[in-house]
Amino acid sequence: MIGEGQPPQPPARSTAPAPSSSLSSTALASRAQTRRRRTSTLVLAIQIGLVLLLILGMFALNASAGNLIMPKPTDILDESIKLWSDGTMLRALGESLTVIGLGFLLSASTGILLGIVLGGFPLVGRILDPFVNAMNSTPGAAFIPLIIVWFGLYTEAKIVVVWNAALFPILINTAAGIANADKDLVEMARAFGAKRLTLFWRVMVPDALPSILSGLRIGAAISTVGTVIAELTMAQSGLGGLLAAAGNRFQMDRYFAVVIVLMALGTALTALLRWAERRFGRWRVAQRNAQ
């Protein structure tokens, strides 16, 4: 028993080594990589399962409704092989890619430049905003007769249709991204005497990259749709022309073969833009760290 005037003794310290409070960075990175790999495998398995269910559903619909409603997947495959073998699909794809590529490049360049101007100069943005909204809210099909009168029925007119369809999503997203750039970074750059061009390139554009790339992704999807519409309403050519010819003759196996190519084309464009987003996202981080 401790005496009345004796101070209490401190508790004895443990000599056992303390357990590690956290895992090493290498172990954490390994676990994260394993988790991402498992997630990717799960996503791929689910996607393959959905494709198989879709194919089974097509067989079931064909059995219940007939070839006119839904052709057999095997017939679609046979028709696809025939179209690729005789060069019909390749020629049509080349014509459509020319229209999509030129129209999208034109809309991307003009949309980003105009978006930077509208977002970077608030007064200009306020002046032109009603006109941009009016043009964006007008259906693109309303301009097709005018485009035909001005540019004819062939490739130039189709490129203009694609440009008109894809321009405004790119422009609006770019302008929003530039206008909402980090105000603190902008003010800091101005305080250090940054010129207007340097301010755009080193501060606003890197900060607006997610919005710009989102607009480009939407514009790419709309470019594919605009190309098919142009090829259906003007001189029929490319994949849209094949769609029109197959639909008019009720050749549904050929029709679906062309639709599959269009779906694959849209998927490839989206994947390409996602890769660009990841690549330029790293550049954006490097730019922000250097500021």
Buried (B, 14 or more C-beta within 10 A) or exposed (E): EEEEEEEEEEEEEEEEEEEEEEEEEEEEEEEEEEEEEEEEEEEEEEEEEEEEEEBEEBBEBBEEEEEEEBBBBEBBBBBBEBBBEEEBBEBBBEBBBBBBBBBBBBBBEBBBEBBBBBBBBEEBBEEBEEEBEEBEEEEBEEBBEEBBEEBBBEBEBBBBBBBBBBBBBBBBBBBBBBBEBBEEBBEEBEEEEBEEEEBBBBBBBBBBBBBBBBBBBBBBBBBBBBBBBBBBBBBBBBBBBBBBBBBEEEBBBBBBBBBEBBEEBBEEBBEEBEEBBEEBBEEBEEBBEEB
